[in-house]
Amino acid sequence: MKIASAASAFPKYYYDQKTVQQYLERIWAHKPEIVRRLPTLLENCGVEARAFALEIGRYEELDGFTQFNDEWIRSALELGQTAVQKALDRAGLAARDVDLILFSTVTGLAAPSIDARLCNKMGFRSDVKRMPLFGLGCVAGAAALARATDFVRGRPRGVALVLTIELCSLTWQKDDTSLAHVISCGLFGDGASAAVVVGAEHPARGVRVVDTRSVFYRDTEDMMGWRIGAHGFKIVLSPSVPSVAKERLGPDCAKFLAEHRLAPRDISFWVCHPGGPKVLEAARDSLGLDDEAVAISWQSLRNAGNLSSASVMLILERTLEQRPPRSGDKGVLLAMGPGFCSELLLLEA
């Protein structure tokens, strides 16, 4: 099984952290205790700038979940089509070649789902299989790649398309000044990523997926996610996430690699979902890595923010572009997310 391509797409609006801070200071001027803390809280997110689905002044004009979600659907279709077309072009394939579409998001709702709407716009076959996913959050990009691998394992010439779209800015809650929400206003960005996964007998070239591993951590469901109601999406974000990453990620990865007679020192490239600075530092330390090993994850966090499920495929795309692995190099792609859980993929160039 091979990942034949990866591609990303971003909205046209792009703002630095200072602009975001000034906007929030105006909106929350009636909450001076929050305004005083904003500079430090936003600086600690490690984000310098990121893309937004809307012009920044538009957010306060939207009234209620329906309007936010309508904007989500509009933008998701546009970004999804762009990311999918780029990924197919890079793999030398067309929409009609795709046997399965795995679509994931955790920032908006649509039924029919975005993948169905893209079928009507992009020329996918009428017998294409579709698997929309919701609720996996930050781990979903890695999980969807793993499930696509499972599919083509049983279809050696098959083609699976993975698409993740996260428009985190459209979950904004004007009246929520909780610490978790304020941090999320400085951390999360908007974007889409797509990848093409092909079976072992398909002629397309790419990075081989050697094996995958899912790990579920029991009784941690309150660590990360959403409370969803009439207000829309209200973030749940526990400060204990970095501790779990530091405690569990290294041992789980080492056990996974040991089954292939490998250790972290044998891995040439790491594709790590960035989370936030504390989570990325915890993952780095747990895996016994240095900052250079996860430099592209740091770069992605600075320039795009945490894109939830879309981040890990964006980092894969940039790894293949900026530091293309040599033949035989081993790599690990990993992410953690709501559940709480992790997904790991062992790769080989």
N, C-alpha and C positions, 0 to 999 in steps of 0.2 A: 504494500500500500504506500502511496506517495502523495505528498502535498505538492501539487503541480504549480501552484501560484498563490499569492496573497496580495491584496490590494485594499486601499482605504479611500474614504471620501469625507470631506468636511464641509460644513456650511460656510457661506462667504463672510459672515461676521466674525471678527477676531479681535478680542480685547485683552489688554494687559491687566495685571492684577490691580494696579493702581486705579484704573478706570472702574473696575468692578467695585473696589472699595469705596470710591467716591459716590457711586450710584447707591450702594447699600447705606452709606452714611446719610444720604438724603431721605431714602425711604424709611429708615428706622430712626430718624432724628428724635422721635418721641421716646426713644429707649436709650438715654444717654449712657447707661451702664453697658449696653452692647456696643455702642459706637466707640466708647473708650477702648474696648478690647479688640475691635475689628482689625487694626493694623497688625497686631501681634498674631492673632488667630489666622489671618489670611497669609501672612508671611510664613508661618510654620507649615503651611500646606505644601510648600516647595514648588508651587506653580507660578510661572512667570507670565504666561498668556495662554489663551485657549479659544476654541471656536464656539460660537453660540448660534442656535437655530434662528434667532430673531435679532433684529436691531435692539440694543439694550433698553431703550426707552419703551419698547412695546410690551414688556412683561407686565408692567403695572397697569396696562390698559386691558389686559385679559381678565375676564370675570368668571371665575369658577372652573371646575374640572372640565366641563364640556368644551369650552373655548381652548383651554390648554391642550386637550387631547386632539381636537380638530387640527391645531397647528402641528401637533406631533405627527399625525397621519400624513399631512401634506409634505412636511419636511422629510419624513422617513421614506416616503416613496421616491422622492427626488434623489436623496443620498443613496438609498439602496440600489436604484437602477445604475447610478454611476459606479459604485463599488463593484457590483456584479459584472458590469460590462468590462471594467478594467481587469478583473480577475480572469474572466473567460478569455479575453484577448491575450493576456500574458500566458495562459495555458494553451493557446492555439485552438480553442474550442468555441462552439456557439451554444446558444441557449438550448437548441434542439438536441444537443448531445447529453444533456443533464438527465440523470435518472432519479435523483433525489435532491430536494431542497430542504436543508435544515436551517430554520430561521429562529433567531433568539433575540429577545429584548426583555427589559424589565422596567422601562420608563414610559410606556404607553400601551394602550389597548386598542385592538381593531379586530373585528370579526365581520367579514372575512379578513384573515390576517394579511400582513404586508406581502408575504410570499405569494399568496393567491392573486393579489392585485398586480404584482409584477408579472405573473404568468400571462395576464391579459395584455400587458404592455410590451413584453420582451420576446415572445415567440417560443416559450417553453412548450414541450409536447403535451398533448392532452392526457397522456398516461403518466406524466411525471408524478412521482411520489412526493408528498409534502409532510414535513414534521415541524410545526411551529412549537417553540419552547418558551415558557414564561416562568420566572421565579428563581432561576439559577444565578442571576445577577453577575457579579464580577467573574465567577468561575465559568460562565456559560461559553465563552469563546473556546476555551480549552476542552470543555465537556462536549461541545458540538463537534469539534474536530475529532475527538475520540469516538463519538457515535457514528460519524461519517466513515471513520476507519472500520468500525464494526460492520457497516453496511457493505463496503466494497470488499471486505474480506470474503464475503459470500458471493460476490459478483466480481470476479477478477478483472473484467474489462469495463466495469461500471464507473460512473462519474457521479460524485456527490458534490453539491455546492453548499457551502456554509456561509450564512449571512448573519451578521450581528449589527444591530442599530441601536444606539443609545443616545437619547436627547435629554440628558440629565437636567439641563436648564429648564425644561418644560415641566419639571416636577416641583418648581419653586413655589414656596408658600410665603406669601407676603406677610402674614401675621404670625409666622412661626419664628420666634427668636430663641429657640432652644439651642444649646451649645452644639448638638449634633447637626442641626440644620445650618447654623452659621458656618460651621466647618465645611459642610458639604457645598455651601455657596462659594467657597474658595478652592475646593478640591476637584470637583467633577466637571467634565467637559462634554462636548457633543461631537459625534462622529459615527462613521460606519466602517466596518471591515468585512471583507469577503475572502474566501479561500476555495480553491478547487482541490478535491481529494479524489484520486483515481486508484483503481485496482492494480494488483501486481502485474497483470498482463497487458495493461493499457500502454500504448506507445509513448504517452506524454512523460516527460522527464520531471524529476523533482526530488525533494528530500524524503527519504524513506521513513515511514513510521514503523519502528521495530515492535513497540508494545505500548500499552496504555494502562493506567492504574487510577481507580477512583477510591477515595478515602473519605468516609463519613464519620464525623466526630459527634458522638451522641450527646444529647441534652445541651446543645449549644444554639438552639434555634432563636434565642433572643439576642444573639450577638450582632446580627446584621440583617437588614431587610426593609420592608415597608409596613406601615399600618395604612391600609387603604380604606377610604370612606368617602363621604360626600365632598370632603375637602380635596380629594385626590390622593396623592402619594405623600405620606409623612415618613421621613427617614428614621430608621432604627440603626444606630451606629455605636457599638460598645467600645469603650477605651481598652477593653481586654483583647481586642483582635491582634495587636502586635505580639502579645504574650503567647497566644495560641500559635501564631505563626512561628515564633522562635522556638517554642517547645516541641512542636509536632513536625514541621516541614522537613527539617534536616533528617531526623530518624526515618520518617516515612519514605523520603527520597532515597536514602541509603539502602533501605530494605528493598525497595523496588529495583535499584541498580544492581544490588548484590545477586538478584535472581538471574542477572545476565553477566555475572562475573565482572562487574564494573564497580567503581567507586567514584565519588564526585571529582576526584583528581583526574579521572579519565575523560571527563566531559570537556569538550572544546568550546562549546557555545551554549549559553543559557538564555532562554526566552521567558522572562519572568513578568507576570502582571505586576504593575508597580504599586497598586493600592494607594498608599501615601508614604511620606518619608519614613515614619516609624515602622510601618509594615514592611517596606522594602529593606530597611536596615535590619529588621528582625529576620527576614528571609535570607538576606545576605549572610548574616552571622550564623544562622542555624545551618546553612548549607556549607559554611566554611569558605566563603568566597570573599573577594575584595571588590571594591567599587568598579574596577575596570571590567570585571566579569559581567556586571549588570549595568554598564555605562549607558547602553541604549534604553534600558528601562528608566534610568534617571533622566535621560534626554527627553523621553516621551512624556514623563510626568511634568517636566518644566514647560514643554512647548505645547502639550495637548491636554494636560490634566489627566485625571483618572477617567477613562472612557468606559468604565464598567466592563461588560463582556467584550467590547470592541478592542480593548487595549492590547490584549495578548497577541492578536493577529496583526495589529499595527506594528508591534515590536518584532514579530516574525518577519513582516515585510521589510522593515528597516534593517534587520539583521542580514537578510539575504542581499540587500542593496549595499549596505555599508561595510559589512564584514562577511562576505560570502564564504561559507565553509569549504574546505578542501575535501576531495573525495576520501571517504572513510572516516571523516570527523564525526564524533558522536555529540549529540545535543540533547538538552532537556527543555521542554516547554511546560510551564506550570502556572497554575492560578489557584486562588482560594476564593470562596464566596459563601453566600447564605446557606445555612443548613445545620451547622457550619461544615464545610467540606473542602477538599482539594482534588484537583485533577492533574495528573502527570503524564506526559508523553515522552517516550524515548525515541529520539530521531537519529538518523544517520545520513550524511551527505553522500 
